[in-house]
Amino acid sequence: MFSKSQLTLLIGAVLAAPVTYAQTTEADEHMVVTGRDYGYKADTNSTAMRMEMTQLETPGQVAVIDEQLIDEQRASTLGEVLKNDSSISEGSKSTNRERFYLRGFELGSSSGFLRDGVQHWSHYRQPVELLERVEVLKGPSGLLYGQSAPGGLINMVSKKPTYETQVNVSQDIGSNNHTRTVADVSGSLNADQTLRARAIIAKENKESWRTRFDGTSVDTDRVVGGLFVDYDINDRVMLSAHVDHTNEEGDLDNGSRVDKNGNVIDPKTVKDQNWAKTDNKVTNYGLNLKADLNDSWALNTGINRQFYERQRTESDIHLDKKDIKDANGDVIGKKYYYGSSDRHDEWTFDTAFVDFTGDLDVMGMNHQLLVGMNGVHYDYKQLYYSVEDCVSDTAAGALGSTCSNGFNKPADLDYRNDDSLSHSKKKQYGLYLQDLVTINDQWQALAGVRFAYDKDISSKGVEKTYHNILPKFGLTYHPTENSSIYGVYSESFEPISDISDDKDINYGKSQKPKQGKLYELGSKVELFDNNLMLSGALFQIEQSNMQITEDLDNETTVTTQVGKQVHKGIELSASGKVTPALSVNASTTILDAKYKNDPSREGKQPVDVPEFTASVWTNYAFDSGTDVNLGIFHVGSRYGDSANTFKKDAYTRVDVGVAHTYKYDANLDIIGRVNVENVFDTDYLAGGSSKGVVVGEGRNFMATVEFKY
């Protein structure tokens, strides 16, 4: 065993030495505090719900993708994790970041993601190496989090320091020169174990399976580091600190174009120039304090800051067609402009919260109370410079070497040429009250309300405020101690910009926020000695106050807020152990998503929202120490645009994996693993539109060796 001083030195070495890249997508401890081996099953989701609630007590669907599954799949992106929940569909990956839809509604970077139950700015590739699990909260979450999409939220839960010493080092080697080295060191730093720390560092290098038209490769380099510290001030109070940094430099791949017949143009070719790149630097740090105030009440409070700096140079960002006019002003032809840009962005995302939770018995009923406040300050600065570096008389010429500038980077393409700083701010605050009442052994009721205040300041200095009251009601019936039937109603809201077109007859008119409403009926049951969780839900989500713009005479328009999206669906899921050797994580979603009250989109489907999706991941553990994995992922047909003119075919992808654990001694395990993705080399299109669709990768592999101490 390591001594405490040795462990302290080892954590310092991992943080300081760039040659010791590492992390582990699986820590030794399980998320379930009882220590039982549940095989993908999670009993609680207290991080996202902000209070202790079991899955059976929660009136709603919360899918938990745990570290065991993340490790088996060797996931390195959030999308690779979320493919395991069928209610998630992926969108465009342009500008090298991932976009997602939950129950058919797009998740915003500032309002769709949480880290450890706190709003998290997710405008970049998330550091999966720092996570022990991912929770998918389905349905409007306005009560606890204010501004959010009606589909739900993604909560990323960080790894925590452990009391006992743990060391995990892994090396991945895969197709397309993909390498990833990760190290994860955790344990107590003093004899009485009141001070604990965890250090994680990872380095990844990868080439795209696609190449540019000039034959050059498209590369990404990423380094992630994190430090998490817990300190027990006394038996009732714990102070936690965390800091993590992500640095990613990569060539741009904004997807492939699709022609008018729906055929992908050069699916293996990246259209972006070899000087089109992005450089992202993200630092996230904060403090948390947890205290048991007495036997009934507890305090949980924290502050966090994210600072994200990005410099991005883009080619092929747009193709504008402009009229050529003679001396009399008559149109005699067209010219096509091929644009490029350089930009520098800075985001500062500050969050703070304070929660009081109480456990009280009143008049023969138990009340689990939550009283809290949270706030978000968002600050964004941008310098942006673009040039029309390519001109031609034909569209084809504008995309080819006949352009006046050829394929060279314009000499004056530099964001520093922008002499005007775009600067916008947002402030969001909320007070929330929630009570989970246990009436008797069979019945529980949940009621809550949020009083929200939000203020936006645009880059032009225009201020706009919102006041919202967001309720949530749930009722749960437990036919047996291991099952529940629930009904729930909840709301959400998202602000809408005022009408900025001066040709619109409602120009300047204040706009109401979009409002989401959920009606859901569901059931959950635990089987096989509570080792397997089955759940299902019927739901309808309606989003109203959507802007609709219609053309009038004399080149004028009229914008109103009569539009709606109505999404009706069925979800089924299973997670846990079917037998002592067989674990399964499976889900399926049937979704009917339509636009309403919109003349141009009436009855049409939103972008990248399939009607049917299913995912299954299994693990069979042999007594010999060998594990075998099988994954099947089906995504139904989807439209690539809101007008529903471009449709992507349904596909089914099969992944497999095998791992063997060799016990070197009582403390050290050596694990070898091989994963093959898309075994049958299936052709498919993932997210994105006809101007930049993601072409699915063919068969590829990953080999891994892990050392767990």
PEFENKA-V597854 format. One record per run of one state. SS is the DSSP state (hx for helix, st for strand, lp for the rest). FROM is the first residue (numbers start at 1). TO is the last residue. If there is no record, write none. Layout:
ss & from & to
SS & FROM & TO
SS & FROM & TO
This chain:
ss & from & to
lp & 1 & 3
hx & 4 & 16
lp & 17 & 43
st & 44 & 44
lp & 45 & 45
hx & 46 & 49
lp & 50 & 53
st & 54 & 54
lp & 55 & 61
st & 62 & 66
hx & 67 & 73
lp & 74 & 77
hx & 78 & 82
lp & 83 & 87
st & 88 & 90
lp & 91 & 93
hx & 94 & 96
lp & 97 & 99
st & 100 & 102
lp & 103 & 104
st & 105 & 106
lp & 107 & 112
st & 113 & 115
lp & 116 & 117
st & 118 & 119
lp & 120 & 127
hx & 128 & 130
st & 131 & 138
lp & 139 & 141
hx & 142 & 145
lp & 146 & 151
st & 152 & 158
lp & 159 & 165
st & 166 & 174
lp & 175 & 177
st & 178 & 188
lp & 189 & 194
st & 195 & 212
lp & 213 & 216
st & 217 & 232
lp & 233 & 236
st & 237 & 251
lp & 252 & 255
st & 256 & 256
lp & 257 & 257
st & 258 & 258
lp & 259 & 263
st & 264 & 264
lp & 265 & 268
st & 269 & 270
lp & 271 & 276
st & 277 & 292
lp & 293 & 296
st & 297 & 325
lp & 326 & 330
st & 331 & 362
lp & 363 & 364
st & 365 & 392
lp & 393 & 394
hx & 395 & 398
lp & 399 & 414
hx & 415 & 417
lp & 418 & 421
st & 422 & 438
lp & 439 & 442
st & 443 & 457
lp & 458 & 462
st & 463 & 477
lp & 478 & 482
st & 483 & 494
lp & 495 & 503
st & 504 & 504
lp & 505 & 513
st & 514 & 527
lp & 528 & 531
st & 532 & 551
lp & 552 & 556
st & 557 & 577
lp & 578 & 581
st & 582 & 596
lp & 597 & 611
st & 612 & 621
lp & 622 & 625
st & 626 & 635
lp & 636 & 637
st & 638 & 639
lp & 640 & 646
st & 647 & 648
lp & 649 & 650
st & 651 & 663
lp & 664 & 668
st & 669 & 677
lp & 678 & 684
st & 685 & 685
lp & 686 & 692
st & 693 & 693
lp & 694 & 694
st & 695 & 695
lp & 696 & 699
st & 700 & 708
lp & 709 & 709
